[in-house]
């Protein structure tokens, strides 16, 4: 009996138990032998030995078909058993495989080792050997790098191996297991049934990439420990010790099994792959359009040259005028934290509020540079909200070009928001087989390119490859990428000077525009007596 699981891709004997494993192996030849240890009761010990060979061809002419050939020779003092099995597996998908195992078994007995009462004993009347066919099936599903599932059915046809057709049939066997991988440790838990007998299976294995693996576990009443040492990418040696807690341990202290593995096909190199946490970005642009219809005319708002200078208007003062906004004409400009300004203006505000309350005709105009109009808006709204000054007594204004249309004005501002502020690239080796050895890198480059192949962003490094790289969706020039399709890949060069790259993956950036129209209409100029008006210029 093969002591392994139906989900172990790297055990030399796993393909015999589950033929669906072959597509996940490499082209390899396995030659091995298993011998029973003599134990303490030498006179009761049988000379048992089990020799095997296995040839695996995971890909036949780039088809999804895999083939295998396995031979076994089991030798005892009283009989010999030979088996030649042909295996075929088909990849239903990249991670699902189903296989069939058709074997031909020959079992022969040595008549000289039997003490027969009758020389014409009917047991050997038709000969001393039997030849039968045996059929098995297997299934493997590898969900991802962490989870793997397997199922195998053996002796489906239950061939009769007795010499006289006495109904001594091989028992039906079914095995199932689930494997979970966490970093360097793989845990497989399963069960197998032999006729009506049910046995639990648990196996733990761990290894160092390119060096070797260790494994141990229980297969029913048998404890197994061993491992595989990778001598090179082509050669490895596997050893396994098995000890049975059944009646077998009365005459044996266990069995030793050794296998030599030669991979004659092309050895796959370790590849690196890069994946982005997000494969898309949505840029939302909000446009605010302000339309002023019949707003206060410029001719009614012209102020002196001195007033323009005080307003710190950056354009030519002689070509400028002030636009004033009555407090009760439009909604407040988006609020700011006005408390920070109260430190400097609290006394002034208190004094202005007192004057405005005492003089019913007195009005106030707060004049600021254009870039500070939010402060002016907050200033007059503070007087209105906190001190109760009437809205029709308050205005604020800023200097604009004389050429701007005031009576029918139009203004636009925009703001962009990103659905994700940062993207995260994960870089990791894509290891196809455990015996692959790592080769140090001399340099690496992570590139983001446009659809034409132009490099927009490049991360460059030497030697150690980082596990993660953050990216802010901007090119090397610091500009945010526009809407479109982009691609990224990893390129590296090893110590041997060989350059390789990972497959390109796609990034999509889309832009969504939202326009908001604000219309201010029917705002008529108010003619006020200059003698009853305070023009307050805030330099800020």
C-alpha positions as CSV (number, residue, x, y, z in Angstrom):
1,X,0.0,0.0,0.0
2,X,1.3,3.5,-0.9
3,X,1.5,5.7,2.2
4,X,0.8,9.1,0.8
5,X,-2.2,11.4,0.1
6,X,-4.2,12.0,-3.0
7,X,-3.2,15.7,-3.0
8,X,0.6,15.4,-2.6
9,X,2.2,16.5,-5.9
10,X,5.8,15.8,-4.9
11,X,5.7,12.3,-3.3
12,X,7.2,9.8,-5.8
13,X,4.3,7.4,-5.3
14,X,1.4,9.8,-5.3
15,X,0.7,9.3,-9.1
16,X,0.1,5.5,-8.4
17,X,-2.6,6.4,-5.9
18,X,-4.2,9.3,-7.9
19,X,-3.4,9.5,-11.6
20,X,-4.9,13.0,-11.8
21,X,-1.8,14.3,-10.1
22,X,0.4,13.7,-13.2
23,X,-0.5,17.0,-15.0
24,X,0.8,18.9,-12.0
25,X,4.2,17.1,-12.1
26,X,7.2,17.3,-14.4
27,X,8.6,14.9,-16.9
28,X,10.4,12.5,-14.6
29,X,11.5,9.0,-13.9
30,X,11.3,7.5,-10.5
31,X,13.1,4.3,-9.5
32,X,12.8,3.0,-6.0
33,X,12.7,0.0,-3.6
34,X,11.1,-0.7,-0.3
35,X,12.3,-3.4,2.1
36,X,10.9,-4.7,5.4
37,X,13.1,-4.3,8.4
38,X,13.9,-7.6,10.1
39,X,12.8,-6.7,13.6
40,X,13.4,-8.6,16.8
41,X,12.0,-12.0,15.9
42,X,14.4,-13.0,13.1
43,X,13.0,-16.5,12.7
44,X,9.5,-15.1,12.0
45,X,10.6,-12.5,9.5
46,X,9.7,-12.7,5.8
47,X,12.1,-11.4,3.2
48,X,9.8,-8.8,1.6
49,X,10.8,-6.3,-1.0
50,X,8.8,-4.0,-3.2
51,X,10.5,-2.4,-6.3
52,X,8.8,0.2,-8.5
53,X,9.4,2.5,-11.4
54,X,7.3,5.4,-12.6
55,X,7.4,7.5,-15.7
56,X,5.3,10.7,-15.9
57,X,4.7,12.8,-19.0
58,X,2.5,15.7,-17.9
59,X,2.0,17.3,-21.3
60,X,1.8,15.3,-24.6
61,X,2.4,17.6,-27.6
62,X,1.0,20.6,-25.8
63,X,-2.3,18.9,-25.4
64,X,-4.2,18.8,-22.1
65,X,-3.5,15.1,-22.0
66,X,-1.0,13.5,-19.5
67,X,0.4,10.0,-19.6
68,X,2.1,7.8,-17.1
69,X,3.6,4.3,-16.9
70,X,4.2,2.4,-13.6
71,X,5.7,-0.9,-12.9
72,X,5.8,-2.8,-9.6
73,X,7.4,-6.0,-8.4
74,X,6.5,-7.4,-5.0
75,X,8.7,-10.3,-3.9
76,X,8.0,-12.7,-1.0
77,X,9.3,-16.2,-0.2
78,X,6.1,-17.8,-1.3
79,X,4.7,-15.7,-4.1
80,X,5.6,-12.9,-6.5
81,X,3.4,-10.1,-7.7
82,X,4.0,-7.9,-10.8
83,X,1.9,-5.0,-11.9
84,X,2.2,-2.8,-15.0
85,X,-0.1,0.2,-15.0
86,X,-0.9,2.8,-17.6
87,X,-2.2,6.1,-16.5
88,X,-3.9,8.9,-18.4
89,X,-5.1,12.3,-17.1
90,X,-6.9,15.2,-18.7
91,X,-6.9,18.8,-17.6
92,X,-10.5,19.9,-17.6
93,X,-9.3,23.4,-16.6
94,X,-5.9,24.8,-15.5
95,X,-6.7,23.8,-11.9
96,X,-8.9,20.7,-12.4
97,X,-7.6,17.3,-13.5
98,X,-9.3,13.8,-13.8
99,X,-7.4,10.6,-14.5
100,X,-7.7,6.9,-15.0
101,X,-5.4,4.1,-14.0
102,X,-5.6,0.8,-15.9
103,X,-3.3,-1.9,-14.5
104,X,-2.5,-5.5,-15.3
105,X,-1.6,-7.7,-12.4
106,X,0.1,-11.0,-12.4
107,X,0.5,-13.0,-9.2
108,X,2.4,-16.3,-9.1
109,X,3.1,-18.8,-6.3
110,X,6.1,-21.0,-5.7
111,X,4.7,-24.6,-5.4
112,X,7.9,-25.8,-3.8
113,X,7.2,-23.6,-0.8
114,X,3.9,-25.4,0.0
115,X,3.5,-28.8,1.7
116,X,0.8,-30.4,-0.3
117,X,-1.1,-33.4,1.1
118,X,-2.1,-34.3,-2.5
119,X,0.3,-33.8,-5.4
120,X,-2.8,-33.1,-7.5
121,X,-4.1,-30.4,-5.1
122,X,-6.9,-28.6,-6.9
123,X,-5.5,-25.2,-5.9
124,X,-2.7,-25.6,-8.4
125,X,-4.7,-27.7,-10.9
126,X,-5.1,-24.8,-13.3
127,X,-1.6,-23.4,-12.7
128,X,0.3,-21.5,-10.1
129,X,-0.3,-17.9,-11.4
130,X,-3.2,-15.6,-12.1
131,X,-3.5,-12.6,-14.5
132,X,-6.2,-9.9,-14.0
133,X,-6.9,-6.3,-15.0
134,X,-7.4,-3.5,-12.5
135,X,-9.1,-0.1,-12.9
136,X,-8.9,3.1,-10.8
137,X,-10.0,6.8,-11.1
138,X,-8.7,10.0,-9.7
139,X,-9.6,13.7,-9.4
140,X,-7.7,16.8,-8.3
141,X,-8.9,20.4,-7.8
142,X,-6.4,23.1,-6.9
143,X,-8.5,26.1,-5.9
144,X,-5.5,28.3,-5.3
145,X,-2.0,28.2,-3.9
146,X,-3.3,27.5,-0.4
147,X,-6.2,24.9,-0.9
148,X,-6.1,21.6,-2.8
149,X,-8.6,18.8,-2.9
150,X,-8.3,15.2,-4.2
151,X,-10.2,12.0,-4.6
152,X,-9.1,8.5,-5.8
153,X,-11.0,5.3,-6.3
154,X,-9.1,2.0,-6.8
155,X,-10.0,-1.5,-7.7
156,X,-13.3,-0.4,-9.2
157,X,-13.8,-3.7,-11.0
158,X,-12.6,-5.8,-7.9
159,X,-10.7,-8.4,-9.8
160,X,-10.5,-12.0,-8.4
161,X,-6.9,-12.9,-7.6
162,X,-7.5,-16.5,-6.4
163,X,-6.0,-19.4,-8.4
164,X,-9.3,-21.3,-8.7
165,X,-11.8,-18.4,-8.8
166,X,-12.7,-18.7,-5.2
167,X,-13.9,-15.1,-5.0
168,X,-10.8,-13.7,-3.4
169,X,-11.3,-10.2,-4.8
170,X,-9.2,-7.1,-4.3
171,X,-11.0,-4.8,-1.9
172,X,-12.5,-1.6,-3.2
173,X,-10.5,1.5,-1.9
174,X,-11.5,5.1,-1.8
175,X,-9.3,8.0,-0.6
176,X,-10.0,11.6,-0.2
177,X,-8.0,14.5,1.3
178,X,-7.9,18.3,1.6
179,X,-4.5,20.1,1.7
180,X,-4.0,23.6,3.2
181,X,-0.8,25.5,2.8
182,X,0.3,28.2,5.2
183,X,3.7,29.7,4.3
184,X,6.2,26.9,4.7
185,X,3.8,24.2,6.2
186,X,1.4,22.0,4.3
187,X,-1.3,20.1,6.2
188,X,-3.3,17.4,4.6
189,X,-6.3,15.8,6.3
190,X,-8.3,12.9,4.7
191,X,-9.8,9.5,5.0
192,X,-9.6,6.2,3.1
193,X,-11.9,3.2,3.1
194,X,-10.9,-0.4,2.4
195,X,-14.1,-2.3,2.0
196,X,-16.0,-1.4,5.2
197,X,-12.9,-0.3,7.1
198,X,-12.4,3.4,7.5
199,X,-9.0,4.9,8.3
200,X,-8.1,8.6,9.0
201,X,-5.1,10.3,7.3
202,X,-3.2,13.3,8.5
203,X,0.1,14.5,7.0
204,X,2.4,17.5,7.8
205,X,5.1,18.6,5.5
206,X,7.5,21.5,5.4
207,X,10.6,22.4,3.4
208,X,13.2,25.0,2.3
209,X,12.8,26.1,-1.3
210,X,15.2,24.3,-3.6
211,X,16.8,22.3,-0.7
212,X,14.4,19.7,0.5
213,X,11.2,18.8,2.3
214,X,10.4,16.8,5.5
215,X,7.1,15.1,6.1
216,X,5.4,12.8,8.6
217,X,2.0,11.6,9.3
218,X,-0.4,8.8,10.1
219,X,-2.1,6.7,7.5
220,X,-4.6,4.6,9.4
221,X,-2.5,2.5,11.7
222,X,0.8,3.3,10.0
223,X,3.1,6.1,11.0
224,X,5.3,7.4,8.2
225,X,8.3,9.8,8.4
226,X,10.6,10.9,5.6
227,X,11.6,13.6,3.2
228,X,13.2,14.5,-0.1
229,X,16.5,16.1,-0.7
230,X,17.0,18.1,-3.9
231,X,20.5,17.4,-5.1
232,X,19.9,19.7,-8.2
233,X,17.1,20.8,-10.4
234,X,17.4,17.4,-12.2
235,X,18.1,14.9,-9.4
236,X,16.6,14.3,-5.9
237,X,16.5,11.4,-3.5
238,X,13.5,10.5,-1.4
239,X,13.5,8.4,1.8
240,X,10.5,7.1,3.8
241,X,10.3,5.0,7.0
242,X,7.0,3.4,7.9
243,X,6.0,1.7,11.1
244,X,2.7,-0.2,11.5
245,X,0.9,-0.4,14.8
246,X,-1.1,-3.4,13.6
247,X,-0.2,-7.1,13.9
248,X,2.6,-6.5,11.4
249,X,4.8,-5.0,14.2
250,X,5.0,-8.5,15.8
251,X,7.6,-9.5,13.3
252,X,8.9,-6.2,11.9
253,X,10.2,-2.9,13.2
254,X,9.1,-1.1,10.1
255,X,10.0,-0.7,6.4
256,X,12.5,1.5,4.6
257,X,11.7,3.0,1.2
258,X,14.1,4.9,-1.0
259,X,13.4,6.5,-4.4
260,X,15.6,8.2,-6.9
261,X,14.0,10.9,-9.0
262,X,15.4,12.2,-12.3
263,X,13.6,15.0,-14.2
264,X,14.4,14.6,-17.8
265,X,12.3,17.4,-19.2
266,X,12.9,21.1,-19.3
267,X,13.2,22.3,-15.7
268,X,10.9,25.4,-15.2
269,X,12.6,28.5,-13.9
270,X,11.3,30.5,-11.0
271,X,9.2,33.3,-12.3
272,X,8.0,36.4,-10.5
273,X,4.6,37.8,-10.8
274,X,3.1,41.2,-9.8
275,X,-0.5,41.9,-9.0
276,X,-2.2,45.2,-8.2
277,X,-4.6,45.4,-5.3
278,X,-6.9,47.5,-7.6
279,X,-7.1,47.1,-11.3
280,X,-9.3,50.2,-11.9
281,X,-9.6,53.8,-10.8
282,X,-12.5,56.2,-11.1
283,X,-11.8,59.9,-11.2
284,X,-14.8,62.0,-10.4
285,X,-14.7,65.6,-11.6
286,X,-17.2,68.1,-10.2
287,X,-17.7,71.3,-12.2
288,X,-19.5,74.2,-10.6
289,X,-20.8,76.7,-13.1
290,X,-22.0,80.1,-11.7
291,X,-24.2,82.3,-13.9
292,X,-24.8,85.9,-12.8
293,X,-27.8,87.5,-14.5
294,X,-28.4,91.2,-13.8
295,X,-25.9,91.3,-11.0
296,X,-24.8,94.7,-9.7
297,X,-23.5,96.7,-12.7
298,X,-19.8,97.6,-12.8
299,X,-20.5,101.3,-13.3
300,X,-22.3,101.6,-9.9
301,X,-19.4,99.9,-8.2
302,X,-16.3,101.8,-9.4
303,X,-14.2,102.9,-6.5
304,X,-11.2,105.1,-6.2
305,X,-7.6,104.3,-7.3
306,X,-6.6,104.3,-3.6
307,X,-9.2,101.8,-2.8
308,X,-8.0,99.5,-5.5
309,X,-4.4,99.7,-4.2
310,X,-5.6,98.9,-0.7
311,X,-7.4,95.8,-2.0
312,X,-4.0,94.5,-3.2
313,X,-5.4,93.7,-6.7
314,X,-2.7,92.0,-8.7
315,X,-3.8,93.2,-12.1
316,X,-3.4,96.8,-13.4
317,X,-5.3,99.0,-10.9
318,X,-6.4,101.4,-13.5
319,X,-8.2,98.6,-15.3
320,X,-10.1,97.3,-12.3
321,X,-13.2,97.8,-10.2
322,X,-14.9,96.1,-7.3
323,X,-17.7,93.6,-7.3
324,X,-19.8,93.8,-4.2
325,X,-22.1,91.1,-3.0
326,X,-25.0,92.0,-0.7
327,X,-25.3,89.6,2.1
328,X,-29.0,88.8,1.4
329,X,-28.5,88.2,-2.4
330,X,-26.7,84.8,-2.6
331,X,-26.1,81.7,-0.5
332,X,-23.0,81.8,1.7
333,X,-19.7,80.8,0.2
334,X,-18.5,77.4,1.7
335,X,-17.7,78.0,5.3
336,X,-14.3,78.3,6.8
337,X,-13.1,78.2,10.4
338,X,-13.6,81.8,11.2
339,X,-12.5,81.3,14.9
340,X,-8.9,81.6,13.8
341,X,-9.6,85.2,12.6
342,X,-11.4,86.3,15.7
343,X,-8.1,86.5,17.6
344,X,-7.2,89.6,15.4
345,X,-10.7,91.0,14.6
346,X,-12.8,90.4,17.7
347,X,-12.4,93.9,19.0
348,X,-13.0,95.4,15.6
349,X,-16.1,93.3,15.1
350,X,-17.5,94.3,18.5
351,X,-16.9,98.0,17.7
352,X,-18.5,97.7,14.2
353,X,-21.5,95.9,15.6
354,X,-22.1,98.6,18.2
355,X,-22.0,101.4,15.5
356,X,-24.3,99.5,13.1
357,X,-26.8,99.0,15.9
358,X,-26.7,102.6,17.0
359,X,-27.1,104.1,13.4
360,X,-30.0,102.7,11.4
361,X,-28.7,104.2,8.2
362,X,-25.1,103.0,8.6
363,X,-24.0,100.2,6.2
364,X,-20.7,98.2,6.0
365,X,-18.7,97.0,3.0
366,X,-15.8,94.6,3.7
367,X,-13.2,94.8,0.9
368,X,-10.6,92.0,0.4
369,X,-8.3,90.6,-2.3
370,X,-10.2,88.2,-4.6
371,X,-8.4,85.1,-3.1
372,X,-9.8,86.0,0.3
373,X,-13.5,86.4,-0.5
374,X,-14.4,83.4,1.7
375,X,-12.9,85.3,4.7
376,X,-15.0,88.4,3.8
377,X,-18.1,86.2,3.4
378,X,-17.5,84.7,6.8
379,X,-16.8,88.1,8.3
380,X,-20.2,89.6,7.4
381,X,-22.1,86.4,8.1
382,X,-20.6,86.4,11.6
383,X,-21.9,89.9,12.1
384,X,-25.3,88.8,10.9
385,X,-25.5,85.5,12.8
386,X,-23.9,86.4,16.1
387,X,-24.7,90.1,16.5
388,X,-28.0,90.2,14.6
389,X,-27.0,92.9,12.1
390,X,-29.5,93.1,9.3
391,X,-28.5,91.5,6.1
392,X,-29.3,94.6,4.0
393,X,-26.7,96.5,5.9
394,X,-23.8,94.2,5.0
395,X,-21.8,93.7,1.8
396,X,-18.5,92.3,0.8
397,X,-16.5,92.8,-2.3
398,X,-13.3,92.1,-4.2
399,X,-11.4,93.6,-7.1
400,X,-11.9,92.2,-10.6
401,X,-10.7,93.2,-14.1
402,X,-12.6,96.1,-15.7
403,X,-13.0,93.9,-18.8
404,X,-15.0,91.2,-17.0
405,X,-18.7,91.2,-17.6
406,X,-20.5,91.9,-14.4
407,X,-24.0,92.3,-15.5
408,X,-24.1,88.9,-17.1
409,X,-21.1,87.1,-15.6
410,X,-20.1,83.4,-15.8
411,X,-17.6,81.5,-13.7
412,X,-16.4,77.9,-13.4
413,X,-14.4,76.0,-10.9
414,X,-13.7,72.3,-10.6
415,X,-12.5,69.7,-8.1
416,X,-11.4,66.1,-8.7
417,X,-11.7,63.1,-6.3
418,X,-10.2,59.6,-6.7
419,X,-12.1,56.4,-5.9
420,X,-8.8,55.1,-4.4
421,X,-6.0,57.4,-3.4
422,X,-3.3,54.6,-3.4
423,X,-2.7,51.4,-5.3
424,X,-0.6,48.5,-4.0
425,X,1.5,46.2,-6.1
426,X,2.4,42.8,-4.6
427,X,5.5,41.1,-5.9
428,X,6.1,37.4,-5.3
429,X,7.9,34.4,-6.8
430,X,5.8,32.1,-8.9
431,X,7.2,28.7,-7.9
432,X,6.2,25.8,-10.1
433,X,8.0,23.1,-8.2
434,X,9.5,22.7,-4.8
435,X,12.9,21.7,-6.1
436,X,13.4,25.0,-7.9
437,X,16.3,27.0,-6.4
438,X,16.2,30.7,-6.0
439,X,18.8,32.7,-8.0
440,X,19.6,36.2,-6.6
441,X,18.6,39.1,-8.7
442,X,21.0,41.8,-9.9
443,X,18.2,44.3,-10.8
444,X,14.5,44.7,-11.2
445,X,12.0,47.2,-12.7
446,X,8.3,47.6,-12.2
447,X,6.9,49.5,-15.2
448,X,3.5,51.1,-15.9
449,X,3.0,51.7,-19.6
450,X,0.4,53.1,-21.8
451,X,-1.4,51.2,-24.6
452,X,1.4,52.3,-27.0
453,X,4.2,50.9,-24.9
454,X,5.4,54.2,-23.6
455,X,6.8,54.0,-20.0
456,X,4.9,56.4,-17.7
457,X,6.1,55.2,-14.3
458,X,9.0,53.1,-13.4
459,X,10.2,51.7,-10.0
460,X,13.8,50.5,-10.1
461,X,15.9,48.5,-7.6
462,X,18.8,46.1,-7.2
463,X,19.2,42.8,-5.5
464,X,16.3,42.2,-3.0
465,X,12.8,42.4,-4.5
466,X,10.3,44.2,-2.2
467,X,7.1,42.4,-1.4
468,X,4.9,45.5,-1.9
469,X,5.2,48.8,-3.7
470,X,2.7,51.7,-3.2
471,X,1.7,53.9,-6.2
472,X,-0.3,57.1,-6.2
473,X,-1.6,56.8,-9.8
474,X,0.8,59.4,-11.1
475,X,3.5,59.3,-13.8
476,X,7.1,60.1,-13.2
477,X,6.3,63.7,-14.1
478,X,4.0,63.9,-11.1
479,X,0.8,64.2,-13.1
480,X,-2.2,62.1,-12.5
481,X,-2.9,59.6,-15.3
482,X,-5.8,60.4,-17.5
483,X,-8.7,58.1,-18.5
484,X,-7.6,55.1,-20.5
485,X,-6.1,51.6,-20.4
486,X,-2.7,51.0,-19.0
487,X,-0.5,48.0,-18.3
488,X,2.1,47.0,-15.8
489,X,4.7,44.2,-15.6
490,X,7.9,43.3,-13.7
491,X,11.2,42.9,-15.5
492,X,14.2,41.4,-13.7
493,X,17.8,40.2,-14.4
494,X,19.4,37.4,-12.4
495,X,23.1,37.0,-11.4
496,X,23.7,35.0,-14.6
497,X,22.7,38.0,-16.7
498,X,19.5,36.5,-18.0
499,X,16.7,39.0,-18.3
500,X,13.0,37.9,-17.9
501,X,9.7,39.6,-17.4
502,X,6.3,38.8,-16.1
503,X,3.1,38.8,-18.2
504,X,1.5,42.3,-18.5
505,X,-1.6,43.0,-16.6
506,X,-4.2,45.6,-17.3
507,X,-5.2,48.8,-15.4
508,X,-8.2,50.9,-16.3
509,X,-8.8,54.5,-15.4
510,X,-12.2,56.1,-16.1
511,X,-13.4,59.6,-15.6
512,X,-16.8,60.7,-14.5
513,X,-17.9,64.4,-14.9
514,X,-20.6,66.0,-12.9
515,X,-21.7,69.5,-13.6
516,X,-23.5,71.7,-11.0
517,X,-25.1,75.0,-12.2
518,X,-25.7,77.8,-9.8
519,X,-27.7,80.8,-11.2
520,X,-27.8,84.1,-9.4
521,X,-30.5,86.4,-10.7
522,X,-32.4,89.6,-10.0
523,X,-29.8,91.2,-7.8
524,X,-30.3,94.9,-8.1
525,X,-27.8,97.5,-7.1
526,X,-28.5,99.4,-4.0
527,X,-27.8,103.2,-3.9
528,X,-26.6,104.1,-0.5
529,X,-25.4,107.4,1.0
530,X,-21.6,107.3,1.1
531,X,-21.7,109.4,4.3
532,X,-23.5,106.5,6.1
533,X,-21.2,103.7,4.9
534,X,-18.1,102.2,6.3
535,X,-15.6,100.8,3.7
536,X,-13.5,98.3,5.6
537,X,-10.4,97.2,3.8
538,X,-8.9,93.9,5.2
539,X,-5.4,93.4,4.0
540,X,-5.2,89.9,5.5
